[in-house]
Amino acid sequence: MILNEGIRAKIKELANFLDISESKIITNSVIFGFYKYWIPYKKNLRKL
């Protein structure tokens, strides 16, 4: 997965600040995005 360098730098700063790994933040944001966008999207598809 390729992320924009600016976003990567921000994630690294955040990871250092919170003392957690960069990949864990990326994984969590992907999971969060999945639940936030994909599931409501699927529900809307059923209505069509």
Jmol script that loads the backbone (N, CA, C; Angstrom):
load data "model"
ATOM      1  N   MET A   1       0.846  -1.189   0.000  1.00  0.00           N
ATOM      2  CA  MET A   1       0.000   0.000   0.000  1.00  0.00           C
ATOM      3  C   MET A   1       0.885   1.244   0.000  1.00  0.00           C
ATOM      4  N   ILE A   2       0.650   2.119  -0.963  1.00  0.00           N
ATOM      5  CA  ILE A   2       1.474   3.313  -1.078  1.00  0.00           C
ATOM      6  C   ILE A   2       0.715   4.512  -0.523  1.00  0.00           C
ATOM      7  N   LEU A   3       1.328   5.175   0.443  1.00  0.00           N
ATOM      8  CA  LEU A   3       0.724   6.374   1.013  1.00  0.00           C
ATOM      9  C   LEU A   3       1.546   7.586   0.626  1.00  0.00           C
ATOM     10  N   ASN A   4       0.868   8.672   0.473  1.00  0.00           N
ATOM     11  CA  ASN A   4       1.495   9.959   0.230  1.00  0.00           C
ATOM     12  C   ASN A   4       2.539  10.233   1.330  1.00  0.00           C
ATOM     13  N   GLU A   5       3.703  10.746   0.929  1.00  0.00           N
ATOM     14  CA  GLU A   5       4.826  10.920   1.877  1.00  0.00           C
ATOM     15  C   GLU A   5       4.464  11.806   3.069  1.00  0.00           C
ATOM     16  N   GLY A   6       3.687  12.854   2.828  1.00  0.00           N
ATOM     17  CA  GLY A   6       3.281  13.746   3.921  1.00  0.00           C
ATOM     18  C   GLY A   6       2.472  13.005   4.967  1.00  0.00           C
ATOM     19  N   ILE A   7       1.551  12.166   4.494  1.00  0.00           N
ATOM     20  CA  ILE A   7       0.723  11.375   5.400  1.00  0.00           C
ATOM     21  C   ILE A   7       1.598  10.404   6.174  1.00  0.00           C
ATOM     22  N   ARG A   8       2.542   9.776   5.468  1.00  0.00           N
ATOM     23  CA  ARG A   8       3.471   8.844   6.125  1.00  0.00           C
ATOM     24  C   ARG A   8       4.249   9.525   7.237  1.00  0.00           C
ATOM     25  N   ALA A   9       4.725  10.742   6.962  1.00  0.00           N
ATOM     26  CA  ALA A   9       5.508  11.479   7.967  1.00  0.00           C
ATOM     27  C   ALA A   9       4.643  11.773   9.192  1.00  0.00           C
ATOM     28  N   LYS A  10       3.399  12.172   8.956  1.00  0.00           N
ATOM     29  CA  LYS A  10       2.479  12.450  10.065  1.00  0.00           C
ATOM     30  C   LYS A  10       2.229  11.191  10.889  1.00  0.00           C
ATOM     31  N   ILE A  11       2.025  10.071  10.214  1.00  0.00           N
ATOM     32  CA  ILE A  11       1.806   8.799  10.912  1.00  0.00           C
ATOM     33  C   ILE A  11       3.027   8.447  11.749  1.00  0.00           C
ATOM     34  N   LYS A  12       4.216   8.653  11.181  1.00  0.00           N
ATOM     35  CA  LYS A  12       5.449   8.355  11.926  1.00  0.00           C
ATOM     36  C   LYS A  12       5.555   9.224  13.172  1.00  0.00           C
ATOM     37  N   GLU A  13       5.240  10.525  13.029  1.00  0.00           N
ATOM     38  CA  GLU A  13       5.273  11.434  14.183  1.00  0.00           C
ATOM     39  C   GLU A  13       4.321  10.944  15.251  1.00  0.00           C
ATOM     40  N   LEU A  14       3.108  10.617  14.816  1.00  0.00           N
ATOM     41  CA  LEU A  14       2.080  10.137  15.731  1.00  0.00           C
ATOM     42  C   LEU A  14       2.528   8.844  16.409  1.00  0.00           C
ATOM     43  N   ALA A  15       3.108   7.943  15.621  1.00  0.00           N
ATOM     44  CA  ALA A  15       3.568   6.667  16.163  1.00  0.00           C
ATOM     45  C   ALA A  15       4.652   6.878  17.215  1.00  0.00           C
ATOM     46  N   ASN A  16       5.571   7.797  16.928  1.00  0.00           N
ATOM     47  CA  ASN A  16       6.631   8.079  17.901  1.00  0.00           C
ATOM     48  C   ASN A  16       6.056   8.700  19.162  1.00  0.00           C
ATOM     49  N   PHE A  17       5.110   9.606  18.976  1.00  0.00           N
ATOM     50  CA  PHE A  17       4.480  10.288  20.102  1.00  0.00           C
ATOM     51  C   PHE A  17       3.714   9.289  20.973  1.00  0.00           C
ATOM     52  N   LEU A  18       2.987   8.402  20.344  1.00  0.00           N
ATOM     53  CA  LEU A  18       2.160   7.448  21.083  1.00  0.00           C
ATOM     54  C   LEU A  18       2.900   6.151  21.389  1.00  0.00           C
ATOM     55  N   ASP A  19       4.123   6.036  20.836  1.00  0.00           N
ATOM     56  CA  ASP A  19       4.953   4.847  21.048  1.00  0.00           C
ATOM     57  C   ASP A  19       4.278   3.571  20.557  1.00  0.00           C
ATOM     58  N   ILE A  20       3.699   3.632  19.365  1.00  0.00           N
ATOM     59  CA  ILE A  20       3.171   2.423  18.736  1.00  0.00           C
ATOM     60  C   ILE A  20       3.691   2.358  17.309  1.00  0.00           C
ATOM     61  N   SER A  21       3.627   1.189  16.740  1.00  0.00           N
ATOM     62  CA  SER A  21       4.221   1.007  15.425  1.00  0.00           C
ATOM     63  C   SER A  21       3.396   1.656  14.333  1.00  0.00           C
ATOM     64  N   GLU A  22       4.098   2.104  13.307  1.00  0.00           N
ATOM     65  CA  GLU A  22       3.483   2.759  12.160  1.00  0.00           C
ATOM     66  C   GLU A  22       2.479   1.843  11.474  1.00  0.00           C
ATOM     67  N   SER A  23       2.854   0.583  11.308  1.00  0.00           N
ATOM     68  CA  SER A  23       1.978  -0.362  10.611  1.00  0.00           C
ATOM     69  C   SER A  23       0.683  -0.600  11.386  1.00  0.00           C
ATOM     70  N   LYS A  24       0.771  -0.526  12.706  1.00  0.00           N
ATOM     71  CA  LYS A  24      -0.433  -0.719  13.522  1.00  0.00           C
ATOM     72  C   LYS A  24      -1.426   0.423  13.287  1.00  0.00           C
ATOM     73  N   ILE A  25      -0.916   1.657  13.193  1.00  0.00           N
ATOM     74  CA  ILE A  25      -1.787   2.803  12.918  1.00  0.00           C
ATOM     75  C   ILE A  25      -2.433   2.644  11.550  1.00  0.00           C
ATOM     76  N   ILE A  26      -1.647   2.249  10.560  1.00  0.00           N
ATOM     77  CA  ILE A  26      -2.178   2.076   9.208  1.00  0.00           C
ATOM     78  C   ILE A  26      -3.252   0.994   9.211  1.00  0.00           C
ATOM     79  N   THR A  27      -2.982  -0.109   9.871  1.00  0.00           N
ATOM     80  CA  THR A  27      -3.952  -1.209   9.947  1.00  0.00           C
ATOM     81  C   THR A  27      -5.241  -0.738  10.605  1.00  0.00           C
ATOM     82  N   ASN A  28      -5.109  -0.027  11.725  1.00  0.00           N
ATOM     83  CA  ASN A  28      -6.289   0.464  12.432  1.00  0.00           C
ATOM     84  C   ASN A  28      -7.090   1.430  11.579  1.00  0.00           C
ATOM     85  N   SER A  29      -6.416   2.309  10.840  1.00  0.00           N
ATOM     86  CA  SER A  29      -7.137   3.268  10.015  1.00  0.00           C
ATOM     87  C   SER A  29      -7.830   2.582   8.839  1.00  0.00           C
ATOM     88  N   VAL A  30      -7.208   1.515   8.319  1.00  0.00           N
ATOM     89  CA  VAL A  30      -7.841   0.751   7.240  1.00  0.00           C
ATOM     90  C   VAL A  30      -9.100   0.053   7.768  1.00  0.00           C
ATOM     91  N   ILE A  31      -8.989  -0.558   8.950  1.00  0.00           N
ATOM     92  CA  ILE A  31     -10.143  -1.232   9.561  1.00  0.00           C
ATOM     93  C   ILE A  31     -11.244  -0.218   9.855  1.00  0.00           C
ATOM     94  N   PHE A  32     -10.846   0.932  10.409  1.00  0.00           N
ATOM     95  CA  PHE A  32     -11.804   1.989  10.718  1.00  0.00           C
ATOM     96  C   PHE A  32     -12.506   2.463   9.451  1.00  0.00           C
ATOM     97  N   GLY A  33     -11.729   2.690   8.398  1.00  0.00           N
ATOM     98  CA  GLY A  33     -12.301   3.113   7.115  1.00  0.00           C
ATOM     99  C   GLY A  33     -13.252   2.070   6.558  1.00  0.00           C
ATOM    100  N   PHE A  34     -12.883   0.815   6.724  1.00  0.00           N
ATOM    101  CA  PHE A  34     -13.727  -0.288   6.249  1.00  0.00           C
ATOM    102  C   PHE A  34     -15.097  -0.247   6.941  1.00  0.00           C
ATOM    103  N   TYR A  35     -15.087  -0.133   8.265  1.00  0.00           N
ATOM    104  CA  TYR A  35     -16.351  -0.114   9.003  1.00  0.00           C
ATOM    105  C   TYR A  35     -17.131   1.166   8.752  1.00  0.00           C
ATOM    106  N   LYS A  36     -16.410   2.292   8.630  1.00  0.00           N
ATOM    107  CA  LYS A  36     -17.081   3.577   8.459  1.00  0.00           C
ATOM    108  C   LYS A  36     -17.716   3.717   7.081  1.00  0.00           C
ATOM    109  N   TYR A  37     -17.037   3.216   6.042  1.00  0.00           N
ATOM    110  CA  TYR A  37     -17.516   3.457   4.679  1.00  0.00           C
ATOM    111  C   TYR A  37     -18.077   2.231   3.982  1.00  0.00           C
ATOM    112  N   TRP A  38     -17.412   1.107   4.094  1.00  0.00           N
ATOM    113  CA  TRP A  38     -17.815  -0.060   3.300  1.00  0.00           C
ATOM    114  C   TRP A  38     -19.136  -0.651   3.781  1.00  0.00           C
ATOM    115  N   ILE A  39     -19.293  -0.807   5.099  1.00  0.00           N
ATOM    116  CA  ILE A  39     -20.519  -1.421   5.618  1.00  0.00           C
ATOM    117  C   ILE A  39     -21.757  -0.578   5.327  1.00  0.00           C
ATOM    118  N   PRO A  40     -21.753   0.753   5.582  1.00  0.00           N
ATOM    119  CA  PRO A  40     -22.925   1.550   5.190  1.00  0.00           C
ATOM    120  C   PRO A  40     -23.173   1.480   3.680  1.00  0.00           C
ATOM    121  N   TYR A  41     -22.103   1.406   2.903  1.00  0.00           N
ATOM    122  CA  TYR A  41     -22.212   1.326   1.448  1.00  0.00           C
ATOM    123  C   TYR A  41     -22.938   0.040   1.050  1.00  0.00           C
ATOM    124  N   LYS A  42     -22.555  -1.075   1.682  1.00  0.00           N
ATOM    125  CA  LYS A  42     -23.217  -2.350   1.383  1.00  0.00           C
ATOM    126  C   LYS A  42     -24.694  -2.304   1.768  1.00  0.00           C
ATOM    127  N   LYS A  43     -25.005  -1.679   2.892  1.00  0.00           N
ATOM    128  CA  LYS A  43     -26.410  -1.559   3.308  1.00  0.00           C
ATOM    129  C   LYS A  43     -27.202  -0.762   2.279  1.00  0.00           C
ATOM    130  N   ASN A  44     -26.590   0.296   1.764  1.00  0.00           N
ATOM    131  CA  ASN A  44     -27.257   1.104   0.746  1.00  0.00           C
ATOM    132  C   ASN A  44     -27.463   0.319  -0.538  1.00  0.00           C
ATOM    133  N   LEU A  45     -26.517  -0.560  -0.876  1.00  0.00           N
ATOM    134  CA  LEU A  45     -26.650  -1.376  -2.084  1.00  0.00           C
ATOM    135  C   LEU A  45     -27.867  -2.292  -1.991  1.00  0.00           C
ATOM    136  N   ARG A  46     -28.114  -2.819  -0.795  1.00  0.00           N
ATOM    137  CA  ARG A  46     -29.258  -3.727  -0.621  1.00  0.00           C
ATOM    138  C   ARG A  46     -30.578  -3.019  -0.856  1.00  0.00           C
ATOM    139  N   LYS A  47     -30.615  -1.722  -0.512  1.00  0.00           N
ATOM    140  CA  LYS A  47     -31.849  -0.958  -0.677  1.00  0.00           C
ATOM    141  C   LYS A  47     -32.177  -0.718  -2.142  1.00  0.00           C
ATOM    142  N   LEU A  48     -31.163  -0.641  -2.991  1.00  0.00           N
ATOM    143  CA  LEU A  48     -31.382  -0.327  -4.407  1.00  0.00           C
ATOM    144  C   LEU A  48     -32.153  -1.433  -5.124  1.00  0.00           C
TER     145      LEU A  48
END
end "model"
wireframe off; spacefill off
backbone 0.3
color backbone group
